């Protein structure tokens, strides 16, 4: 899926970029930047946005080298809200 298709899907479903960003906990300006192809969505928050928008495939943690799996698990734990 490309960026233009994502914009059309959002519009066809009555969703704004602001609503998408808020419901997913993303920075609105960064979502606009990813959609405008100003930010490539290669790492960090922009990567997560690109995955959520369907612009990049979600990484399969099982297929990653051990050092990547460990890093992703640590990041996942750090991003979880305390119970």
DARAVEN-V705732 format. One record per residue. N is the residue number from 1. RES is the residue in one small letter. PSI is psi in whole degrees, -180 to 180 (NA if undefined). OMEGA is omega in degrees with one decimal (NA if undefined). D_CENTER is the distance of its C-alpha to the mean C-alpha in whole Angstrom. Layout:
N | RES | PSI | OMEGA | D_CENTER
N | RES | PSI | OMEGA | D_CENTER
This chain:
1 | x | 141 | 178.6 | 14
2 | x | 174 | -174.6 | 14
3 | x | -38 | 179.8 | 13
4 | x | -40 | 177.4 | 16
5 | x | -41 | 179.1 | 16
6 | x | -45 | 178.8 | 13
7 | x | -42 | -179.7 | 15
8 | x | -40 | 179.0 | 18
9 | x | -43 | 177.1 | 16
10 | x | -48 | -178.5 | 15
11 | x | -41 | -178.9 | 18
12 | x | -25 | 179.6 | 20
13 | x | 10 | 176.1 | 19
14 | x | 24 | 179.9 | 20
15 | x | 138 | 173.7 | 16
16 | x | 164 | 176.0 | 16
17 | x | -37 | 178.7 | 13
18 | x | -46 | 179.5 | 14
19 | x | -43 | 177.9 | 14
20 | x | -48 | -178.3 | 11
21 | x | -47 | -178.2 | 10
22 | x | -43 | -177.5 | 12
23 | x | -24 | 179.7 | 12
24 | x | -2 | 179.0 | 9
25 | x | 27 | -179.5 | 10
26 | x | 157 | 173.5 | 8
27 | x | 124 | -176.5 | 10
28 | x | -44 | -179.3 | 12
29 | x | -36 | 179.3 | 13
30 | x | -36 | 175.7 | 10
31 | x | -46 | 176.3 | 8
32 | x | -41 | -180.0 | 12
33 | x | -42 | 177.5 | 12
34 | x | -43 | -179.8 | 9
35 | x | -31 | 179.4 | 11
36 | x | 0 | -179.2 | 14
37 | x | 23 | 174.2 | 13
38 | x | -30 | 174.8 | 15
39 | x | 127 | -171.6 | 12
40 | x | -18 | -178.6 | 11
41 | x | 39 | -176.2 | 8
42 | x | -29 | -178.1 | 10
43 | x | 166 | 176.3 | 9
44 | x | -147 | -176.9 | 9
45 | x | -40 | -179.1 | 6
46 | x | -33 | 175.6 | 6
47 | x | -45 | 179.2 | 5
48 | x | -38 | 177.6 | 2
49 | x | -47 | -179.7 | 2
50 | x | -39 | 177.6 | 4
51 | x | -46 | -179.2 | 4
52 | x | -33 | 179.2 | 4
53 | x | -9 | -178.8 | 6
54 | x | 15 | 179.1 | 8
55 | x | -22 | 178.1 | 9
56 | x | 147 | 176.6 | 8
57 | x | 148 | 176.0 | 10
58 | x | 135 | -179.5 | 9
59 | x | 142 | 175.9 | 11
60 | x | 110 | -174.3 | 15
61 | x | -31 | -178.1 | 16
62 | x | -26 | -177.0 | 19
63 | x | 2 | -177.0 | 20
64 | x | 155 | 173.9 | 19
65 | x | 158 | -175.8 | 22
66 | x | -44 | -177.6 | 23
67 | x | -30 | 177.7 | 22
68 | x | -44 | 178.9 | 18
69 | x | -44 | 179.9 | 18
70 | x | -43 | -180.0 | 20
71 | x | -43 | -179.7 | 18
72 | x | -39 | 178.3 | 15
73 | x | -41 | 177.9 | 17
74 | x | -44 | 179.0 | 18
75 | x | -40 | 179.7 | 15
76 | x | -43 | 178.1 | 14
77 | x | -39 | -178.8 | 17
78 | x | -28 | -177.7 | 17
79 | x | -10 | 179.4 | 14
80 | x | 143 | 178.3 | 16
81 | x | 143 | 177.9 | 18
82 | x | 147 | -179.5 | 22
83 | x | NA | NA | 24
